Amino acid sequence: MTTADPAVPARAPGDHRMDGRARLTLVVLLVAQFMLAVDFSILNVALPAIGEGLGFSLAGLQWIATAFALAAAGFTLLFGRIADLVGRRRIFLGGMVLLGLSSLAGGLATSPGTLLIARAAQGLATAAVTPAGLSLLTTAFPEGPARDRALGLNGALMSAGFTTGAVLGGVLTDLLSWRWAFLINVPVALAVVAIAPAVLHESRPEKRSRLDIPGALTVTGGLLALVYGLTAAGEHGWSSPYALVPLALGAVHLTGFLALEKALEKRSGAPLVPVRILRRETVVWGNLAGLVAFATETSLVFLMTLYLQQVLGFSPLAAGLSFGVLGAGTVLGGVAASRVISRYGTRATLIAGGLLQAGATASLFALGDDRSWLALLLAGTFAGGVGNMLAIVGFMVTATSGLPDAEQGTATGLATMTQQIGITVGTPVMAAVVVTSGTLLTGIGVAVLVNAAIVLAGAILAGLFLKRP
């Protein structure tokens, strides 16, 4: 059972009307999630300028992304559970304060060490804000059309934020300085922190249980090792001990975590992740679909960036602007997703989104080595963006439905962890395919087909193992 703000009127199940406060709540949460999504990609185009400005080595630049990914993926499940216990609004606001301070520190950094610490702190802030914000969203709106609509808008802005980050990073770096890729967060964080306490109501259990410390340490260590191993694989290759050792450690830790949670649940304790949640087919297959959706679309952006810059000779800014069409597709898919789900259900939406994304991605195999193929790239990424967003919203609704409010932090923590791991694992896999497949254009073509095959497999699995409503 959770406590609720008495100022928030109860809504009947299925009521999808929003009053003024509900709309303002949605706006605050969506702005925060959009800003976090922008942070995933805003520094990609700016990395060479950062390296030149602060004296990073070429190998050291990779750690700007790695420091963020380690913290964001490694701690998200822990913060999701802490939000369940101590209050989602409290964790949300604390994370936003940390994001503003770390962004200010990154923008003013004068050494590589300071910037890496700031980037890791941004990752920690993301690990706190994302699951807390999602659980505030799912508990603010009743399960049904209202929540589907909110999650659809959230998914659209998340994906649009990833694309916007690539464009904005190029614009800010070219026109101002790479430092503004950090500093732009500061006024937005201040605005959210100023407004949120007045519009977000707190939600937490009436009776607090103890935090599962052994489970928290085990799963956090496992996720840190897993993400580090995946990142190292992209840098050193999948057969390198730099990748294999942490991947093995991550597998051992995560296996031990499951054993700990099962034992604690049998003793009527309070596990970090109740095993009964992990047994729900909607959680398992919903998160698998989400893993596929995030891994394939973010890695496709990587492949198309290679194609635009190294095959067609586009500038970083022009390449970033080309992804505006992809962003438009994701916004359209996110806006349409709630209506599609309402009419056909989440299972059908997941399958349809996956099939559309797979077909659009496969069409990019035909890309050639001159700029006349740009029209195909724009059409394929637009259609793929629509399909990908249908799948992402379907994943979010599936993975968080049918659970009590007290477990929404855990469910959204799992969903956020899935998102972070998908973003991390996709690019190293596709990079390895490109490197081992001959010429650059040939390698990109093979990777595109692998990408499409993974999406198709995810859609088929969702169709086979998710029950019809």
N, C-alpha and C positions, 0 to 999 in steps of 0.2 A: 504494500500500500504506500502511496506517496502523498505528500502534503501539497496542496495547491493554493494559489493566491485566491482569496475570496472575492477579489475584484474581477476575476475572470469568470464570466458566466458559463455554466455548463451547456454543452451542446448535445443534442441527440445524436446517436450513431448515424452516420451517413449524411448528416447535415453539412453541406459544403459551402454555406454562406459565410462570408467573413465580415466582421464588424471593423470599425476603424482601428481598434487596438490590435486585432488579429493581423490586419494588413501591415501595421507598423512593426509588429513582431516579425512578420515574414521579411520585411525589407531589411531590418537590422541583421537578421541571421543570414540572409542571402548576400548582403554586402560583405559580411565577414568571410563567408565561404568563398565568394568570388575573389577576394583579396588573397586568400590562402592559395587558391588555384593559380592565380597570377604568379605567386612566388615560386611555384614549381619550375617555371620556364623562363622567367624574366631575365635571369642571368646568363642563359645559354649563349645568346648572341654577344653579350658583353664580356665573356670570358677572356678573349685576347686583350681587350683594353684593360681589364683588371690585372692580368698578368704583367702587362707593360707598366702599368701605374704603380704596382706594389712590389714588383720583382719576383713574382711567382715563377718557378720553373715550369716547363711544359707538363711534366708529370704531376706537379703540385696543383695545377688547375683542376684536375679531376677531383681533388679533395673538397673543392667548393661545393660540388654537387653531392659528393659522398657524405660529407659532414651533415648536410641537411637530411639526406635520405636515411642515414643511420638513426638519427634522433627521431625523425618523423615516424618511421616504421617501427622502430624498436620500442617506443614508449606509448604508442597509441592505445594498445589494449589496456595497459596499466592505467592510463589517465581516464579511459572510458569507464573502468570499474570504480576508480576514485570518485569520478563525477556522480556515479550512482549512490555512493556512500555519503559524501559530504555536500553534495548539491551541484547540479549541472550549471546553474547560473554563476555560482562562485568560481568554478573551474574555468568557465567560458571567459569571464571578466579577467581572471588572473592570467589566462593565456593571452588575451588581447593586450594587456599591459606589457607582458613579456615580449610580445611581437613588436610593439611600438619601440620599446627600449633597445631590443636587439637590432632592429632595423636602423635606429639612430646610430648605434655603435658601428654597424657595418658601413653606413654611409660616411662616417668620420674616421674609419680605420686608416692607419698609416703603416701597418705591417701585415704580412700574410697571417701571422698567428692571431692577431686581433680579429681579422676578417673571418677566419675559420671558426673562432669561438662564437662570433656573432651569427654566423650561418648555422652552426649547431643549435644555438639558442632559438633561432627562427624555427628550426625543425622541432624542437621541444614545444614551442608555442603552437605549432601546427598539430602536434600530437595531442595537446590539451584541448584546443579550440574545436577541431573538426568533430570528434565524437560527441563532445558536450553540445556543440551547436546542432548537430544532427538529432541528438536525443531531445533537445529542447524543441526542435521542429516537430518530431514525431509525437511528442507528448502534448504539444500545443494544439494539434489538429487531430480530430477523431479518425480512426482507421476507416478508410473509404475514400470517396471522391475528393474531400478537402485535403487529406494527407497526400493522396496521389498527385493532386495539382501542385501542392507545395514541394513535394519531392521532385516532380518534373521540372519545375522552375529552378530548384536547387541544382539538379543535374545539368540542366542547360547552362547555367551560369558557371558551374565548375568547369565544364568542358570548354565553354567560351573563354573562361579565365585562363586556361592553359594556352589557348591559341593567342589570346590578347597579350599574355606575357611575352610570347615570342616577338610579336609586333612592337609592343611597348618598349621592350628591352632594346631593340634596334633603334627606335626613334629617340629614346632618351640618351642612349650612348652617342648617337650621331649628332644630335642637336645640343645636348647639355654635357652630361658626364655620366659614366657608369655609376657614380655614387647615387644618382637619382633613382636607380633601380632599387636601392634600399630605402632612400629617404621618402619616396612617394608613399610608403606604408604609414609613416608617422601621423600625418593629419587624419588619415582614414581611421587608424586605430584610436586616436583621440576622440573622434566623433562617435565611434561605436561605443567606447567606454563611457562617454558622457550620456548617451541616449539609452543604452541597454538597461540600466537599473530601473528606469521608469516604465519600461514596456515588457520586460521579460519577468515572468514569475518563477520563483524558485520551485524545484521539484526534487525531492529526495525521500528516502524511506523514513517513516516515523520512528522506527527503531533501527539504529545503526548496528551493523554487524562488524566484526573485526576484519581487517584487510588480510588477505591470504599472502603473507610475506614470502614464504617459500615458492608459491606459485608465481608471484610477481617477479621475483628474482630469476626464476628458471625461464619463464616465457620471454622476459626482456632480454636475458642473455642469449636465448636461442634466436630471437628475431634479429638482434644486433649481429650475431655471427652469420645468420642467413643472408642478410642484406649486404654485409661486408663481402661475403663470398661471391654473391651475384655480381657486385660491382667489380671485384677483383677479376672475375672471369672475363668481363668485358675488356679489362685492361691487359691481362696476362694470358688469357686463353683458358678454356674449360679444363684442360689437363694440368694446369699449373698448380703446384702445392699451395700457392697463395690463395687459390680459389677452393681447392679440394679440402684443405684442412678446416677452414672456417665453416664450409658447407656441412662437413661431417659433424663438427661440434654443434652446429645449429640443429641438425637432425637429432643428435643425442639429447640435447637440452629440451627440444620440443616433445620428443617421445617421453622423456622423464616428466615433463609438465603434464601431459595427459594422464600418466600414472598417478601423479600427485593429486590431480583434481578428482579422479575416480575414487581414490582412497578417502579424500576429505569429504566428498559428497556422501559416501557410505557411512561416515561417522556423524552425519547430520551437521557438518560444519558449513562454512560459507566460502566455497571455492571462488577463485578469481573469475573463472568461467564455468558455470554449472554444466556438467556433462550432458544434462538433459537438453540444453540448448544446442549442443553440437550434434545431438542425435536427430534434431528436426530436419527433415528433408528440405524444407524451405531455406533454412540457414545454410546447409551444406551445399546444395545445388545452386542456390541463389548467389552465394559467395564465389563458387567456381565460375559461374557465368560472369560475375563482376571481374574476377581475376583475368579472364580471357578478354573482356571488353577493354579494360584499362591497359593490359600488356600489349595488345595488338594495335590499338589506335595511337598510343603515345610512341610506340616503336615505328609505326608507319610515318609519323611526322619526322622522325629521325631519318628514315629511308628517303623520304621526299626532299628533306633538307639536303642530303647528299646529292640527290639527283639535280635539284635546282642549282646548287652552288658549284658542284664539281663536274657535272656533265653539261649543264646548259650555261654555266658561267654567270649566274645571277649574283648580285651583291647580297650580303646578309640582310640588309634592310628590305630589298626587293623580295627575297625569299620569304622573309617574315610576313610581308604584306600579302603574298600569295596565299597564305594560310587563312586569310580573312574569309575566303569562300568556305573553307572547312568550318570555321567558327559559325558562319551563317547556317550551315547545315545542322550543326549541333544545337543551335538555338531553336531552329524549327522543330527538330526532333524532340527536344525537351518540352516545348510548348504543346506539341501534339501528343506526347506520351500519355498524359493523364486521360485524355479522351480515348485513346486506343485501349488503354488498360480498362477503363470503365466499360467499354463496349465488348472487348474480346478477352479480357483477363490477362494476368501477368505472364502466364505460361506462353500464351500465343504471342504476346508482345516480345518476350525474350527470343522466341524462335524467329519471328518475322524480322526483328531488328538484326539478329545474327545473320540471317540469310541475305538481307539487303546489304549489310556491311561486307560479307564474304564476296558477294557478286561484284560490288563496286571495287573492292580491293583487287580482286583477280583481274579486272579489266585493265589495271595499271601495269600489268605484265607487258602490254603492247607498247609501252612508252619507248620512243626512239631517242636519237642523240641530237635532235635539233629542236628549236623552239616552237615549231608547228604542232608539237605534241602537248603544248601547255593546255590547250582546251580540254583534252582528255583528262589531264591531271586535275584540272579544276572541277570538271563534272564528276569524276570518280571520287575525289575527296569530299565534295558536297554531299553526294548520295551516301557515301560511307559514313559521313558525320551524322546524317539523319538516322541511319540504322544503328550506329554505335550508341547514340543517345537514347534511342528506344530500349536498347539492351541495358544500358546503365540505369535508367530509371526503373525498368523492370526488375533489375537486380536489387536496387535499393528498397523497393516496395516488397519484394519477395523476402529479402533477408531480415526485414524488420517487422513483418506482419505476424499477427497471432501471438505476440508476446506481451506480458503485462508491462505497465509503465516502469516498474521497478527494475526491469531487465533491459530497458531500452538503451541505457548507456553501454552495457556489455554488447548488445546486438550491433549498435552503431560503431562501437570500438572494433568489433570484428570486421564490419563492412569497411571501415576506414583503413584497417590493417591490410585488408584485401586490396584496396585501392593503392596503397603505398607500395606493396610488394609487386603489384602488377606494373606500376610505373617503373619500378626498379629493374624487374627481370626482363621486360620486353626488349629494351634496347641492346643489352649484351647478347641476347640470343640472336637478334637480327644482325648485329654487327659481326658476330662469328660466322653467320651464313654468308654475308657479303665477302668477308675476307677469304673464305675457303672456296669461292665459286668462280675464280678466274678474273676477268676484267671487271671494272667497277660497274658498268651498265649491266653486264650479265649477272653479277652478284646481286645487284638491286632487284633485278627481275626474279631471280630464284627466291630471294627473301620475301618479295611480295607474294609469291605463290605459297610459301610456307606460312606467311601471315594469314592469308585467306583460308588456308586449310585448317589452321588452329581455330579461327572464328567459326568455320563450318562445323568442326568437331564439337565446339562448345554449344552451338545451337542444337545439334543432334542429341547431345547428352541431356540438355535441358528438356527437350521433347520426350525423351525416353524415361527420365527418372522423376520429373516433376509431375505430380498427379494433376489430372484435370480438375478444375474447381467444381 
